[in-house]
Amino acid sequence: MKYIFDFDDVLFKNTKMLKPRMFRLIAKKTGKTAEEVEKAYQGVRKEFSLVNFIKNSLTPEGLLNEETKYQISMDTDALFKEIMSECHKFLDPELMAEIKRIDKKDLYIVTNGEEKFNWEKLAYSGILEYFDIKHIHVVPGPKTKAVREICKDNPGEDILFFDDRQEFIDGLDEQDNPRFRAIRYEEEKKSEVVELLREWRPKESPAHELRRGVK
């Protein structure tokens, strides 16, 4: 059994936990309200970079001297680290409890968004410890190609793909691999996903199977 996960709002509580923290801390630093920061975020969220967003939030209008530029750079770095420092607390504990017992070779992440910031979220969350880095795909658009490549690399395997957004499920033709299933993730149905993860069993090596057959 192979499992493919979206990261944001499946394994990682991006909307419920990281974003409110981000809006609150940037608002505190800039003197704006969290609502004003969120409104500014909505205008740039498609190709979002947290570092650039912080820097733009801290930068006043008009010409800047070198000292001001340096201070903005230092403040940006400090605020970025403060925001991201809690990411390890935003992983879903129930899903992670199951992932920790599954072999890395059977786990994949396919997530959508700006590459640098998504890798930063992955790193700060601590989830890289439980996945083979070659099995993690950050894509700027549809996930179809990445998911199909995983299916192609695992012929004859049951493959489950979990994503909270229907737009990333649409277009994945299950006929490409009759043992592939795309499942819309909803938090209120998390227990069903947990049960599917509990179906995972380690594969015995060919040598072990041979020895068992001899007995």
C-alpha atoms as an extended CHARMM CRD file, in Angstrom:
* protein
*
       215  EXT
         1         1  MET       CA              0.0000000000        0.0000000000        0.0000000000  PROA      1               0.0000000000
         2         2  LYS       CA              1.2750000000        3.4650000000       -0.9690000000  PROA      2               0.0000000000
         3         3  TYR       CA             -0.0760000000        6.6990000000        0.5040000000  PROA      3               0.0000000000
         4         4  ILE       CA              0.0970000000       10.1370000000       -1.1410000000  PROA      4               0.0000000000
         5         5  PHE       CA             -0.7710000000       13.1550000000        1.0050000000  PROA      5               0.0000000000
         6         6  ASP       CA             -1.4140000000       16.7920000000        0.3930000000  PROA      6               0.0000000000
         7         7  PHE       CA              0.4580000000       18.7940000000        3.0510000000  PROA      7               0.0000000000
         8         8  ASP       CA             -1.5180000000       21.9790000000        3.7660000000  PROA      8               0.0000000000
         9         9  ASP       CA             -4.7590000000       21.3520000000        5.6530000000  PROA      9               0.0000000000
        10        10  VAL       CA             -4.2970000000       17.5950000000        5.5850000000  PROA      10              0.0000000000
        11        11  LEU       CA             -1.0800000000       16.7900000000        7.4440000000  PROA      11              0.0000000000
        12        12  PHE       CA             -0.3910000000       20.3980000000        8.4430000000  PROA      12              0.0000000000
        13        13  LYS       CA             -2.8950000000       22.8600000000        9.9220000000  PROA      13              0.0000000000
        14        14  ASN       CA             -2.0390000000       25.7320000000        7.6050000000  PROA      14              0.0000000000
        15        15  THR       CA             -5.3570000000       27.5960000000        7.5340000000  PROA      15              0.0000000000
        16        16  LYS       CA             -6.3600000000       27.0060000000       11.1530000000  PROA      16              0.0000000000
        17        17  MET       CA             -3.0090000000       27.5760000000       12.8600000000  PROA      17              0.0000000000
        18        18  LEU       CA             -0.1460000000       28.9450000000       10.7420000000  PROA      18              0.0000000000
        19        19  LYS       CA             -2.0860000000       31.6800000000        8.9510000000  PROA      19              0.0000000000
        20        20  PRO       CA             -3.6950000000       33.1820000000       12.0970000000  PROA      20              0.0000000000
        21        21  ARG       CA             -0.2710000000       33.2060000000       13.7630000000  PROA      21              0.0000000000
        22        22  MET       CA              1.2540000000       34.8610000000       10.7060000000  PROA      22              0.0000000000
        23        23  PHE       CA             -1.4270000000       37.5570000000       10.5190000000  PROA      23              0.0000000000
        24        24  ARG       CA             -1.2640000000       38.2370000000       14.2640000000  PROA      24              0.0000000000
        25        25  LEU       CA              2.5290000000       38.5690000000       14.5110000000  PROA      25              0.0000000000
        26        26  ILE       CA              2.8890000000       40.7080000000       11.3800000000  PROA      26              0.0000000000
        27        27  ALA       CA              0.0690000000       42.9450000000       12.6380000000  PROA      27              0.0000000000
        28        28  LYS       CA              1.8030000000       43.3060000000       16.0000000000  PROA      28              0.0000000000
        29        29  LYS       CA              5.0830000000       44.2810000000       14.3270000000  PROA      29              0.0000000000
        30        30  THR       CA              3.5760000000       46.7410000000       11.8390000000  PROA      30              0.0000000000
        31        31  GLY       CA              0.8420000000       48.3060000000       13.9760000000  PROA      31              0.0000000000
        32        32  LYS       CA             -1.8670000000       47.0820000000       11.6230000000  PROA      32              0.0000000000
        33        33  THR       CA             -4.7870000000       44.8320000000       12.4820000000  PROA      33              0.0000000000
        34        34  ALA       CA             -4.7410000000       41.1160000000       11.7280000000  PROA      34              0.0000000000
        35        35  GLU       CA             -7.6790000000       41.7250000000        9.3820000000  PROA      35              0.0000000000
        36        36  GLU       CA             -5.6570000000       44.2820000000        7.3970000000  PROA      36              0.0000000000
        37        37  VAL       CA             -2.7400000000       41.8640000000        7.1040000000  PROA      37              0.0000000000
        38        38  GLU       CA             -5.0610000000       39.0840000000        5.9570000000  PROA      38              0.0000000000
        39        39  LYS       CA             -6.5680000000       41.3690000000        3.3070000000  PROA      39              0.0000000000
        40        40  ALA       CA             -3.0760000000       42.1490000000        1.9880000000  PROA      40              0.0000000000
        41        41  TYR       CA             -2.2890000000       38.4220000000        1.9770000000  PROA      41              0.0000000000
        42        42  GLN       CA             -5.3500000000       37.6750000000       -0.1550000000  PROA      42              0.0000000000
        43        43  GLY       CA             -3.8770000000       39.8700000000       -2.8740000000  PROA      43              0.0000000000
        44        44  VAL       CA             -0.6310000000       37.8870000000       -3.1310000000  PROA      44              0.0000000000
        45        45  ARG       CA             -1.5650000000       34.3860000000       -1.9540000000  PROA      45              0.0000000000
        46        46  LYS       CA             -1.3380000000       32.6760000000       -5.3520000000  PROA      46              0.0000000000
        47        47  GLU       CA              2.4870000000       32.7600000000       -5.4690000000  PROA      47              0.0000000000
        48        48  PHE       CA              3.0130000000       33.3830000000       -1.7750000000  PROA      48              0.0000000000
        49        49  SER       CA              6.4420000000       33.9170000000       -0.2330000000  PROA      49              0.0000000000
        50        50  LEU       CA              6.3590000000       34.6610000000        3.4950000000  PROA      50              0.0000000000
        51        51  VAL       CA              9.7620000000       36.3890000000        3.4540000000  PROA      51              0.0000000000
        52        52  ASN       CA              8.6810000000       38.7470000000        0.6700000000  PROA      52              0.0000000000
        53        53  PHE       CA              5.3280000000       39.3630000000        2.3340000000  PROA      53              0.0000000000
        54        54  ILE       CA              6.9780000000       40.3100000000        5.6350000000  PROA      54              0.0000000000
        55        55  LYS       CA              9.5280000000       42.5370000000        3.8990000000  PROA      55              0.0000000000
        56        56  ASN       CA              6.8160000000       44.3520000000        1.9520000000  PROA      56              0.0000000000
        57        57  SER       CA              4.7510000000       44.7450000000        5.1340000000  PROA      57              0.0000000000
        58        58  LEU       CA              7.7040000000       46.3030000000        6.9720000000  PROA      58              0.0000000000
        59        59  THR       CA              8.8640000000       48.5480000000        4.1230000000  PROA      59              0.0000000000
        60        60  PRO       CA              7.5890000000       52.1470000000        4.2720000000  PROA      60              0.0000000000
        61        61  GLU       CA              6.7790000000       54.0660000000        1.1130000000  PROA      61              0.0000000000
        62        62  GLY       CA              9.4810000000       56.2750000000       -0.3610000000  PROA      62              0.0000000000
        63        63  LEU       CA             13.2470000000       56.0240000000       -0.7590000000  PROA      63              0.0000000000
        64        64  LEU       CA             15.2110000000       53.9620000000        1.7430000000  PROA      64              0.0000000000
        65        65  ASN       CA             18.7740000000       54.5070000000        2.8730000000  PROA      65              0.0000000000
        66        66  GLU       CA             21.1610000000       51.5920000000        3.4190000000  PROA      66              0.0000000000
        67        67  GLU       CA             20.6780000000       51.6030000000        7.1870000000  PROA      67              0.0000000000
        68        68  THR       CA             16.8980000000       51.3380000000        6.8080000000  PROA      68              0.0000000000
        69        69  LYS       CA             17.2410000000       48.5310000000        4.2520000000  PROA      69              0.0000000000
        70        70  TYR       CA             19.5590000000       46.6220000000        6.5850000000  PROA      70              0.0000000000
        71        71  GLN       CA             17.1680000000       47.0020000000        9.5260000000  PROA      71              0.0000000000
        72        72  ILE       CA             14.2230000000       45.8150000000        7.4370000000  PROA      72              0.0000000000
        73        73  SER       CA             16.2610000000       42.7850000000        6.3660000000  PROA      73              0.0000000000
        74        74  MET       CA             17.1480000000       41.9640000000        9.9830000000  PROA      74              0.0000000000
        75        75  ASP       CA             13.5610000000       42.4670000000       11.1680000000  PROA      75              0.0000000000
        76        76  THR       CA             12.2440000000       40.3200000000        8.3080000000  PROA      76              0.0000000000
        77        77  ASP       CA             14.5380000000       37.4330000000        9.2210000000  PROA      77              0.0000000000
        78        78  ALA       CA             13.6530000000       37.6220000000       12.9260000000  PROA      78              0.0000000000
        79        79  LEU       CA              9.9010000000       37.8100000000       12.3040000000  PROA      79              0.0000000000
        80        80  PHE       CA             10.0120000000       34.9580000000        9.7830000000  PROA      80              0.0000000000
        81        81  LYS       CA             11.7500000000       32.7130000000       12.3150000000  PROA      81              0.0000000000
        82        82  GLU       CA              9.3000000000       33.7070000000       15.0460000000  PROA      82              0.0000000000
        83        83  ILE       CA              6.3020000000       32.8500000000       12.8520000000  PROA      83              0.0000000000
        84        84  MET       CA              7.7500000000       29.5310000000       11.7040000000  PROA      84              0.0000000000
        85        85  SER       CA              9.0800000000       28.4500000000       15.1020000000  PROA      85              0.0000000000
        86        86  GLU       CA              5.7350000000       26.9050000000       16.0800000000  PROA      86              0.0000000000
        87        87  CYS       CA              5.2480000000       24.8610000000       12.8900000000  PROA      87              0.0000000000
        88        88  HSD       CA              6.1210000000       21.5880000000       14.6100000000  PROA      88              0.0000000000
        89        89  LYS       CA              2.9680000000       22.0500000000       16.7040000000  PROA      89              0.0000000000
        90        90  PHE       CA              0.7430000000       22.3430000000       13.6280000000  PROA      90              0.0000000000
        91        91  LEU       CA              1.0810000000       18.7760000000       12.3280000000  PROA      91              0.0000000000
        92        92  ASP       CA             -2.0690000000       16.7150000000       12.7690000000  PROA      92              0.0000000000
        93        93  PRO       CA             -1.2900000000       14.4200000000       15.7350000000  PROA      93              0.0000000000
        94        94  GLU       CA             -3.6840000000       11.6200000000       14.7800000000  PROA      94              0.0000000000
        95        95  LEU       CA             -2.4330000000       11.3030000000       11.2100000000  PROA      95              0.0000000000
        96        96  MET       CA              1.1860000000       11.6410000000       12.3040000000  PROA      96              0.0000000000
        97        97  ALA       CA              0.7700000000        8.8270000000       14.8290000000  PROA      97              0.0000000000
        98        98  GLU       CA             -0.0350000000        6.4970000000       11.9280000000  PROA      98              0.0000000000
        99        99  ILE       CA              2.5740000000        7.9290000000        9.5510000000  PROA      99              0.0000000000
       100       100  LYS       CA              5.3430000000        7.3410000000       12.0900000000  PROA      100             0.0000000000
       101       101  ARG       CA              4.7890000000        3.5850000000       11.9430000000  PROA      101             0.0000000000
       102       102  ILE       CA              4.6270000000        3.3690000000        8.1200000000  PROA      102             0.0000000000
       103       103  ASP       CA              7.7990000000        2.7090000000        6.1290000000  PROA      103             0.0000000000
       104       104  LYS       CA              9.1230000000        5.8040000000        4.3400000000  PROA      104             0.0000000000
       105       105  LYS       CA              9.1700000000        3.9560000000        1.0300000000  PROA      105             0.0000000000
       106       106  ASP       CA              5.3660000000        3.8220000000        1.1330000000  PROA      106             0.0000000000
       107       107  LEU       CA              4.7820000000        7.5160000000        1.8850000000  PROA      107             0.0000000000
       108       108  TYR       CA              4.5740000000       10.4760000000       -0.5060000000  PROA      108             0.0000000000
       109       109  ILE       CA              3.6710000000       14.1630000000       -0.3180000000  PROA      109             0.0000000000
       110       110  VAL       CA              2.3940000000       16.1320000000       -3.3090000000  PROA      110             0.0000000000
       111       111  THR       CA              1.6740000000       19.7210000000       -2.3220000000  PROA      111             0.0000000000
       112       112  ASN       CA              0.8550000000       22.8520000000       -4.2790000000  PROA      112             0.0000000000
       113       113  GLY       CA              2.3510000000       26.3270000000       -3.9350000000  PROA      113             0.0000000000
       114       114  GLU       CA              5.4660000000       28.4800000000       -4.0750000000  PROA      114             0.0000000000
       115       115  GLU       CA              8.4260000000       26.1180000000       -3.8720000000  PROA      115             0.0000000000
       116       116  LYS       CA             10.7320000000       27.8650000000       -1.3940000000  PROA      116             0.0000000000
       117       117  PHE       CA              8.0650000000       28.6800000000        1.1950000000  PROA      117             0.0000000000
       118       118  ASN       CA              6.5460000000       25.1950000000        1.0090000000  PROA      118             0.0000000000
       119       119  TRP       CA              9.9270000000       23.5610000000        1.6050000000  PROA      119             0.0000000000
       120       120  GLU       CA             10.4000000000       25.9250000000        4.5520000000  PROA      120             0.0000000000
       121       121  LYS       CA              7.0680000000       24.8060000000        6.0180000000  PROA      121             0.0000000000
       122       122  LEU       CA              8.0220000000       21.1760000000        5.5140000000  PROA      122             0.0000000000
       123       123  ALA       CA             11.3910000000       21.7040000000        7.1940000000  PROA      123             0.0000000000
       124       124  TYR       CA             10.1430000000       23.7530000000       10.1460000000  PROA      124             0.0000000000
       125       125  SER       CA              7.2910000000       21.3060000000       10.7800000000  PROA      125             0.0000000000
       126       126  GLY       CA              9.7210000000       18.4240000000       11.3170000000  PROA      126             0.0000000000
       127       127  ILE       CA              7.8470000000       16.1340000000        8.9330000000  PROA      127             0.0000000000
       128       128  LEU       CA             10.9140000000       15.5160000000        6.7490000000  PROA      128             0.0000000000
       129       129  GLU       CA             12.0870000000       13.0270000000        9.3720000000  PROA      129             0.0000000000
       130       130  TYR       CA              9.3050000000       10.6500000000        8.3420000000  PROA      130             0.0000000000
       131       131  PHE       CA              9.4480000000       10.9300000000        4.5300000000  PROA      131             0.0000000000
       132       132  ASP       CA             12.0350000000       10.1280000000        1.8900000000  PROA      132             0.0000000000
       133       133  ILE       CA             12.8830000000       13.5470000000        0.4480000000  PROA      133             0.0000000000
       134       134  LYS       CA             12.7290000000       12.0450000000       -3.0660000000  PROA      134             0.0000000000
       135       135  HSD       CA              9.0650000000       11.2570000000       -2.3720000000  PROA      135             0.0000000000
       136       136  ILE       CA              8.1190000000       14.9010000000       -1.7640000000  PROA      136             0.0000000000
       137       137  HSD       CA              6.8400000000       16.9760000000       -4.6790000000  PROA      137             0.0000000000
       138       138  VAL       CA              6.0840000000       20.7050000000       -4.4890000000  PROA      138             0.0000000000
       139       139  VAL       CA              4.2060000000       21.7220000000       -7.6320000000  PROA      139             0.0000000000
       140       140  PRO       CA              3.1090000000       25.2030000000       -8.7630000000  PROA      140             0.0000000000
       141       141  GLY       CA             -0.1030000000       24.0070000000      -10.4110000000  PROA      141             0.0000000000
       142       142  PRO       CA             -2.1300000000       20.8050000000      -10.8560000000  PROA      142             0.0000000000
       143       143  LYS       CA             -0.9090000000       17.6490000000       -9.1350000000  PROA      143             0.0000000000
       144       144  THR       CA             -1.9310000000       15.2850000000      -11.9330000000  PROA      144             0.0000000000
       145       145  LYS       CA              1.5460000000       14.7460000000      -13.3930000000  PROA      145             0.0000000000
       146       146  ALA       CA              3.2540000000       14.1050000000      -10.0470000000  PROA      146             0.0000000000
       147       147  VAL       CA              0.5510000000       11.6860000000       -8.8700000000  PROA      147             0.0000000000
       148       148  ARG       CA              0.5700000000        9.7790000000      -12.1620000000  PROA      148             0.0000000000
       149       149  GLU       CA              4.3650000000        9.4530000000      -12.0090000000  PROA      149             0.0000000000
       150       150  ILE       CA              4.0550000000        7.9070000000       -8.5460000000  PROA      150             0.0000000000
       151       151  CYS       CA              1.4470000000        5.4670000000       -9.8630000000  PROA      151             0.0000000000
       152       152  LYS       CA              3.7090000000        4.6320000000      -12.8110000000  PROA      152             0.0000000000
       153       153  ASP       CA              6.6180000000        3.9310000000      -10.4520000000  PROA      153             0.0000000000
       154       154  ASN       CA              4.4860000000        1.5650000000       -8.3470000000  PROA      154             0.0000000000
       155       155  PRO       CA              2.6940000000       -0.8450000000      -10.7040000000  PROA      155             0.0000000000
       156       156  GLY       CA              0.5560000000       -3.4340000000       -8.9850000000  PROA      156             0.0000000000
       157       157  GLU       CA              0.3450000000       -1.4220000000       -5.7580000000  PROA      157             0.0000000000
       158       158  ASP       CA             -2.7640000000       -0.1170000000       -4.0320000000  PROA      158             0.0000000000
       159       159  ILE       CA             -2.3460000000        3.6740000000       -3.9330000000  PROA      159             0.0000000000
       160       160  LEU       CA             -4.4190000000        6.1640000000       -1.9300000000  PROA      160             0.0000000000
       161       161  PHE       CA             -4.2400000000        9.9270000000       -2.5140000000  PROA      161             0.0000000000
       162       162  PHE       CA             -5.6450000000       12.3190000000        0.1120000000  PROA      162             0.0000000000
       163       163  ASP       CA             -6.3460000000       15.9720000000       -0.6890000000  PROA      163             0.0000000000
       164       164  ASP       CA             -8.7110000000       18.5060000000        0.8450000000  PROA      164             0.0000000000
       165       165  ARG       CA             -9.3210000000       20.3500000000       -2.4410000000  PROA      165             0.0000000000
       166       166  GLN       CA            -11.5550000000       18.8160000000       -5.0830000000  PROA      166             0.0000000000
       167       167  GLU       CA             -9.7720000000       20.7140000000       -7.8600000000  PROA      167             0.0000000000
       168       168  PHE       CA             -6.6660000000       18.5810000000       -7.2770000000  PROA      168             0.0000000000
       169       169  ILE       CA             -8.6760000000       15.3690000000       -7.3430000000  PROA      169             0.0000000000
       170       170  ASP       CA            -10.5900000000       16.1660000000      -10.5190000000  PROA      170             0.0000000000
       171       171  GLY       CA             -8.6770000000       15.0360000000      -13.5710000000  PROA      171             0.0000000000
       172       172  LEU       CA             -7.0160000000       12.0850000000      -11.8740000000  PROA      172             0.0000000000
       173       173  ASP       CA             -8.3210000000        9.1820000000      -13.9150000000  PROA      173             0.0000000000
       174       174  GLU       CA             -8.5260000000        6.0810000000      -11.7710000000  PROA      174             0.0000000000
       175       175  GLN       CA             -8.4930000000        4.0090000000      -14.9480000000  PROA      175             0.0000000000
       176       176  ASP       CA             -4.7830000000        4.8670000000      -15.3330000000  PROA      176             0.0000000000
       177       177  ASN       CA             -4.2830000000        2.5600000000      -12.3690000000  PROA      177             0.0000000000
       178       178  PRO       CA             -7.3260000000        0.5380000000      -11.2990000000  PROA      178             0.0000000000
       179       179  ARG       CA             -5.7970000000        0.1810000000       -7.8170000000  PROA      179             0.0000000000
       180       180  PHE       CA             -5.5540000000        3.9690000000       -7.3420000000  PROA      180             0.0000000000
       181       181  ARG       CA             -8.1110000000        5.9200000000       -5.2810000000  PROA      181             0.0000000000
       182       182  ALA       CA             -8.3090000000        9.6910000000       -4.8130000000  PROA      182             0.0000000000
       183       183  ILE       CA            -10.0760000000       10.6220000000       -1.5790000000  PROA      183             0.0000000000
       184       184  ARG       CA            -11.3510000000       14.0850000000       -0.6370000000  PROA      184             0.0000000000
       185       185  TYR       CA            -10.0400000000       14.7700000000        2.8660000000  PROA      185             0.0000000000
       186       186  GLU       CA            -12.4590000000       16.3250000000        5.3370000000  PROA      186             0.0000000000
       187       187  GLU       CA            -11.4580000000       16.8030000000        8.9530000000  PROA      187             0.0000000000
       188       188  GLU       CA            -14.7970000000       15.5930000000       10.2770000000  PROA      188             0.0000000000
       189       189  LYS       CA            -14.1320000000       12.2880000000        8.4660000000  PROA      189             0.0000000000
       190       190  LYS       CA            -10.5480000000       11.9810000000        9.6540000000  PROA      190             0.0000000000
       191       191  SER       CA            -11.2980000000        8.7310000000       11.4830000000  PROA      191             0.0000000000
       192       192  GLU       CA            -11.9630000000        7.0670000000        8.1190000000  PROA      192             0.0000000000
       193       193  VAL       CA             -8.5290000000        8.1400000000        6.8730000000  PROA      193             0.0000000000
       194       194  VAL       CA             -6.9120000000        6.8690000000       10.0700000000  PROA      194             0.0000000000
       195       195  GLU       CA             -8.5330000000        3.4740000000        9.5020000000  PROA      195             0.0000000000
       196       196  LEU       CA             -7.1450000000        3.3520000000        5.9630000000  PROA      196             0.0000000000
       197       197  LEU       CA             -3.6620000000        4.1300000000        7.2740000000  PROA      197             0.0000000000
       198       198  ARG       CA             -3.9890000000        1.3460000000        9.8200000000  PROA      198             0.0000000000
       199       199  GLU       CA             -4.3870000000       -1.1250000000        6.9590000000  PROA      199             0.0000000000
       200       200  TRP       CA             -0.6960000000       -0.6980000000        6.1270000000  PROA      200             0.0000000000
       201       201  ARG       CA              1.4680000000       -3.7430000000        6.7760000000  PROA      201             0.0000000000
       202       202  PRO       CA              5.2190000000       -4.0830000000        6.2310000000  PROA      202             0.0000000000
       203       203  LYS       CA              6.2160000000       -6.2160000000        3.2770000000  PROA      203             0.0000000000
       204       204  GLU       CA              8.3680000000       -9.2190000000        3.9810000000  PROA      204             0.0000000000
       205       205  SER       CA             11.5980000000       -9.3930000000        2.0240000000  PROA      205             0.0000000000
       206       206  PRO       CA             11.8790000000      -12.1280000000       -0.6580000000  PROA      206             0.0000000000
       207       207  ALA       CA             14.6020000000      -13.8240000000        1.4130000000  PROA      207             0.0000000000
       208       208  HSD       CA             12.3630000000      -13.9050000000        4.4770000000  PROA      208             0.0000000000
       209       209  GLU       CA              9.4720000000      -15.3080000000        2.4570000000  PROA      209             0.0000000000
       210       210  LEU       CA             11.7770000000      -17.9870000000        1.0320000000  PROA      210             0.0000000000
       211       211  ARG       CA             12.9920000000      -19.0090000000        4.4930000000  PROA      211             0.0000000000
       212       212  ARG       CA              9.4200000000      -19.1640000000        5.7410000000  PROA      212             0.0000000000
       213       213  GLY       CA              8.4820000000      -21.3500000000        2.7680000000  PROA      213             0.0000000000
       214       214  VAL       CA             11.3030000000      -23.7910000000        3.5410000000  PROA      214             0.0000000000
       215       215  LYS       CA              9.9930000000      -24.2800000000        7.0540000000  PROA      215             0.0000000000
